[in-house]
Amino acid sequence: MSDTPLFSGLLGHRSKDYSSFHTPGHKCSGFLPQKLLELDLTELPDTDALYEADGIIRQAEIKLAGLFGAKLSLISSGGCTLAIQTMLRLASENGGKILFARNSHRSAIHTCVLLGIKPLWVMPVSQSSLFTGRVRAEDVETMFEKNKDISACYITNPDYYGEIADIPAISEVCHRHGALLLVDNAHGSHLAFMKNDLHPLHLGADMSACSLHKTLPVLTGGAVLNIKADIPLEKAKNAMSLFGSTSPSYPIMASIDLCRSYLQNTGSEDYRRLEDRVSLLKRIASAQGLIQPDGLCDPIRLCINTSCAGIEGNEQMGFFHSYHIEPEFCDGKNAVFIITPFNSERDLERLAKAFASIKGIKTETFPSENHLPEFVVTPREALFSETESVPTEQSVGRISADTACPCPPGIPVIMPGERIDEAVVCSLKKDGKHHIRCMTEKHTNH
């Protein structure tokens, strides 16, 4: 065993020479200067302080706000999780109800626990059970009509498969009911720089948490919270300081500044040119009969279903590895590829060759059917209660203290505080989950 297993393991992976179709967006291409390693500093008199920024960090944030058209942009070196936590804190200072898309990231659910938020759920709808689908404005409207005290609506857009919801319509519903629209835009920071601007902040969202490192040339952990609502800077910074480390990474923050400068100069055009190249790859996949999400989708994200070509399960990753391709994600049926201008022409040729080598057969798809279990107690009460691990087949009627959530990209089967029923048990067993954490028996009849 190596004396440095982690470091050596990373070097070993790099030596395999896979084409990176996963995060981070810089693809280890050399875009970011090596000098960043020399800038691992701390909060000093002339380096500013993230949560009390009034110097170089604040100047960088003002430039970011100009790039994204925000009233405020807050830098995060704690990933999109910190931006999500801050966004939810600002939308619901004292708990209360927020409407969440059921495919929300687990960091949002954990924030509900910390803040005492009672989540209400709206299901994404899809005409294909292969993909997650989109939240519809009419379903958001229905939830607001039934619950007059919802303070905000939180959706994931784009979703992990690249599907984009009707943000203008959802925004109109939220604002008519006096609520904020919050968007987990973790995988869509680049959407502001497409030929057709699809960034949620520009389509009516009040706040968007953007995980810059996923699709832009930023070090892992670099994110930004973009705010268009009228929220004072001090209030926003205080909210972020509740969750963030007091030792933010200066190399990460500096990489965000470098990325912003790049996008305001040549970068935006690089991303627009990439649209045409990815469009060609999508056409190749379609010509081979490979199923892709329909409707409005991220122009530079590729998601294809390979099960229709007989490539599924554990074979899926092995197939792409045989072409020296490392996808972002394989779920046994679908494969997701994150493509940026920092992928080489060789990378794209490998992907085209892999697609051209397989042939899909027409597969009948059905509208997705999502089951919503009974809500019993808040996630906070469930997770902070006395709990025990229970065999899945014996858990019917118990209250979950677990988040059985394929993350990414799926819709959770059960959330903390919901009652487990036969349909949930069936889904959990199908996914190979043989035990689930529940509130102890004394809480079962809560």
C-alpha angles and dihedrals in degrees: 000000000000119000087231104039097169097045093041092046091055091050089049092054092049090052090062088072096219118172106247115233092160136078139323102067095217089066090210085281099146094256091125114067120247087231088080087081088061092053099064091128134144138229105304133160092271100033097063127222123264100226096038095035115170101139135045095339091052090048090052091049092051090053090049090052088053091051094050098034092242131146088223133013118189120198118227127192088178094076129246089308090074091047090050092049091050093046093052092046091054092048096048115021096170104033115259130140128320125177111231132191105241091236092064119143116261090244088068091052092049089051089054087057093051095045099037093241117165106222122212117195136230117185124227112236125219135176088214125058087209094076138041099245131206137292109247125222092228091058091049088051091052092052092050091050091053095043114040094180100063108129099191146002118227121197138170111237124200096019122218092272091053098255114152124208128216096269096175092055094045090046091053091053093048095048093046087058093046094250134129124244111224119189129198095212093169093137097035109062089118094055091091089066101050123109087259109039105237100168109135093225089062093047098054110289117139095209134009129192107213122193096206096185093063098068106002130066097268131124116262110277095034113130142145136215109218116201127193096166120094099266122148115243094234092053092050093048092048090052092052092047090060090069108020130093116259086224105062117184113255094196089056093047091046090051088056089053091050091049092051091053090049093051093049090053120031102337100084091057091049090057093047091052089050089061091070093049093049091045088059091051090050090052091050090052092048092049088055091053095251111154118236133179112277131219125037110350140167105283095220103037118092122207120170134174110229098176087082086064093048094258109122145125116021091347091069099073092040091055093056093042088057086064091046090251124141109197123205091238143352120193096182093266108035130044123204124205125191109206125188136169087265092070110099126234087252089058092053093045090054090053093048090049092050092050092047091054096063133061125206124211123218108273125192111234129196133208112270117260114206123188119213113203124216115281111230110159136359119274088247093057092046097049095042093048129091106280141184138192112253130189106255095236089055096048101085109128094016124120114245121237090178136083106225092191126148096221108221121042119350141084113263115251091210136006130205109278096028125115116247114232136178093274091054092049091050091052093045093051090047088055091050097251105145099173133036131190112241138176110266120272094264088068097049095096093042 
